[in-house]
Amino acid sequence: MVFCSKLNKEGEALDRPPFPGELGQRIVDNISKEAWQQWLAQQTILINEYRLNPMDPQARIFLQEQLLAFLFDEKTD
């Protein structure tokens, strides 16, 4: 169990970090499976709406910024 900072409640923890490094560990420590599934749905919407190629480095930067905003309310410029 983990206290999910996105949903403000206890929830089932992710089994493993979704990314390597500090960001992946931060997600495991602070985000529930339910919130992660919400992010995956939002990410799909963003990819389709903006016609992003997830292999493109600029698209990956954009998606990471959106992930931080969605999960942790961090705004980047």
N, C-alpha and C positions, 0 to 999 in steps of 0.2 A: 504494500500500500504506500501511496505517496500523497502528500497534500498538494493538490494541483493549483498552481498560482493562476492559471487561466480561468478555471471554473470555480475557484475559491471553495473547494471541498475535497474530501478524501476520495481517492479513486485508485483503480488498479494501475500499478506501475508498468512501464514498458519493460519488456524482457531484456532488451539490450539497447545501447545507444544507437540512434538512427544515423549518426554521423560520427566519424572519428574525432578525437580531440576534445577540447574544452566545451564547445557548443553541444556536442552529443551528450557529454556527461551532465551538462546543465539541464538539458531536456529530460534526461532520465531522472534526475534528482527533483525536478519541479513540475513535470507535466504528466498527466494521466493518459492512459490509452484512449479514453474518450475524447480528450482534447486533441490528442495527436490525430485521431481519425477526422476530427473537424478540420484540422489543418490540411490533411491530405485532400479532403474535398475542396477546400478553398484553393489549394495549390492547383488542382485540376482546372478549376474555374479560371484562375489567372493565366495558366498556360494556354487554355483555349481562347479566352477573351483577347489576349495580347498576341496570340499566335507565336508563343515562345518555343524555342528549341532548347530543351534542358541541357544539351551538350554545349551550348554557346556560353562562353565565360561571362558575358554581360548579362545574359538571362539568369545565370546562376547567382550572380551578385544581386540582381533584382529580387529573385525568389528568396534569398537569404534575408534581405532587408524586410521583405513582406512577412517572412516567418517570425522574425524578431518582433515586428509590430503586432502580429496576430497573437503570438503566444505570450509575449512579455510586455506588451504595450510600449515597446521601444521605438521611437520615431527616429529615422535617419534622414539626413538631407542629401 
